[in-house]
Amino acid sequence: MALLAITDLTKCFTRRDKPFDAVSHVNLMVDAGEFVAIVGRSGNGKSTLINMIAGLVRPTSGSVTIDGNVVADLSDRELSLLRNRTIGFVTQSQTLLSNLTVLDNVILPATMFPEDKAPEPEQLIARAENLLKQLGVAELMESYPRELSGGEMRRVSIARALMNSPKLLIADEPTGDLDQESTDIVMQLLREQADSGTAVLMVTHDPDALRYADNVYRMDAGVLTEQTGQ
């Protein structure tokens, strides 16, 4: 069974009394260790698709199954656990907590649901420091988000998404604020995550990022099609 299975997924909205499909009958399978990229112009349904995968938006029809769990069937707590333990999500927007240092922001996901998992603090700090080092921002551990550039916040967000060693990493424009050197660092890390068994689903406008992916799909007017010749 694929780690991520999307079956006939559709999300319909209404605009000026006219219904339209933001996502239209999408089918996609992503295996553990597979790196999939989705490209397409803004407004063609990519963000709606990944928000449905993460359980943030309910589909009109169809289903999303992650690691054997049908997302729409999960309770609020089960969905929270899935997002915390199974999914790592890098969003386009800045979601770091302003009152926490970089290090504490990265560690935060691992401190949630302590009744289910209680790693030693030293282990958490060591893992967070290692992720930040890999992403080239270890010197910012004691800084606060307001002191960071957009690209630095993006790399810290990636470290946070990887903190709990997710089975599925969803990355929405992970290189959007980065220069070429930082882009290469991030993409090499995502590729390494896939090579280690993580399923990676990336939405991107960056053509240079596509060479790291195993398969590339295009989203156009809500319809997902596989690109050939990548």
Stockholm file with secondary structure:
# STOCKHOLM 1.0

chainA/1-230         MALLAITDLTKCFTRRDKPFDAVSHVNLMVDAGEFVAIVGRSGNGKSTLINMIAGLVRPTSGSVTIDGNVVADLSDRELSLLRNRTIGFVTQSQTLLSNLTVLDNVILPATMFPEDKAPEPEQLIARAENLLKQLGVAELMESYPRELSGGEMRRVSIARALMNSPKLLIADEPTGDLDQESTDIVMQLLREQADSGTAVLMVTHDPDALRYADNVYRMDAGVLTEQTGQ
#=GR chainA/1-230 SS CCSEEEEEEEEEEEETTEEEEEEEEEEEEECTTCEEEEECCTTSSHHHHHHHHTTSSCCSEEEEEETTEEGGGCCHHHHHHIIIIIEEEECSSCCCCTTSCHHHHHHHHHHSSTTTCCCCHHHHHHHHHHHHHHTTCGGGTTCCGGGSCHHHHHHHHHHHHHTTCCSEEEEESTTTTCCHHHHHHHHHHHHHHHHTTCEEEEECSCGGGGGGCSEEEEEETTEEEECCCC
#=GC SS_cons         CCSEEEEEEEEEEEETTEEEEEEEEEEEEECTTCEEEEECCTTSSHHHHHHHHTTSSCCSEEEEEETTEEGGGCCHHHHHHIIIIIEEEECSSCCCCTTSCHHHHHHHHHHSSTTTCCCCHHHHHHHHHHHHHHTTCGGGTTCCGGGSCHHHHHHHHHHHHHTTCCSEEEEESTTTTCCHHHHHHHHHHHHHHHHTTCEEEEECSCGGGGGGCSEEEEEETTEEEECCCC
//
